[in-house]
Amino acid sequence: MAILNILHFPDPRLRHKAKPVVHVDDALRKLVDDMFETMYAAPGIGLAATQVNVAQRLVVIDVTAEKTQPLCFLPNQQLQTCHRSPYPSVQVSVLLFSIFQSWRKETA
């Protein structure tokens, strides 16, 4: 794993439009691992891929003080039909993965 460089405002790369994640592969798993390591080292409770100069719709979070519940969100527009917000102006669809729990089992 590696600690990634975090971009700071007003870096113009923060305004790049991120693309949806199409499929989960080893490269994405490594990126997520690196993002968690970067977030914990910062220290922080969340980090978007755009903040580490990767234009993909991907966010990692862990709001626990013990850093024991790492979660990865992959927003995907194709899922909007699965979840409609009760607020007309907001269409939210988030595919939630508990990345480390499932991936650690695969690699163990």
N, C-alpha and C positions, 0 to 999 in steps of 0.2 A: 504494500500500500504506500501511497505517497500523499504528502500534503500539497494541495494545489494552490495556485496564486488566486486570491480573491480580488475581484475588480471592485473599485470604489467609485461612487458618484463624484464627478460627472463623466466618467469614462463612457465614450459613445458606444462601446460594445454592449453596454447594458441595455441599449435600446434595440438591439437586433431582435427580430421576431423569431421566437423559438418554434421548432417543428415538433409535431407529435412523435412519440416513440412508437416505432412500427413493430418491433419485435425485441424480445429480451434475449440477449446473447452474452457470451463471456466478456466482451468489451463493455457492455452496459453494466454488468455485475462489477467489473473492476472500477468503472467510473463511480458507481454507487459506493463501493467500499472506500475509494479515495475521497469522495465527498463527505462521508461520515467522519473519516479521520480528520479532514480539514475543518469541518464544523466543530468537532470536539476540541481541536487545538486552538480555535479562534479566540475564545470559546463562544459558542452560540447554541441556539436551540433549533435553527433551521437554516437551510441553504438551498438556493435554486441553482440549477445547472448554468443558467445565464451568468450568475455571479462568478463562475469559474471558467467563463469564456467557452461554454458549450451550448450551442443553440438548440437545445432539446427541451421539451416540456417535462421537466423532472424536478421534484423537490424532495429533499430529505429533512426529517425532523426527529427530534427526541426531546420531549418537554419534561422528562423525569430528571430529578436532581441526581439520581444514581446512574443516569445514562444507560438504562436497561431496556428501553422500549424504542429502538430505532425503527422508524417507519419511512417508507418511500411512497410518494404520490406520483402517479403518472396520469395527468389529465388527458383525456382522449375524447375528441368531439364525437366520435362514433357511438359513444356511450350515452349521449344526451337523451336518447329515447328511453333509456333505462331509469333515469332519475330526473324529474322535473322539479325545479324549485317552486315553492308556493308563491314566490315573488316574481311577477311577470317579467321584470327587467333582468332577472338573474337566471341563467341556465347553467347549472353546475353539474358536472359529471366528473367524478374522480374515481379512478381505479386504485384501490388501496392495496398495497402489498406489504406484508411484514417481511421485508427483504432478507434480513439476516436469519430469521427463523427458518424460512424455506430453503434459502441457498446454502446455509451452513449444513443442513441435512443432506443436500445433494453432494456437497464436496467432502463430507466427513467420511 
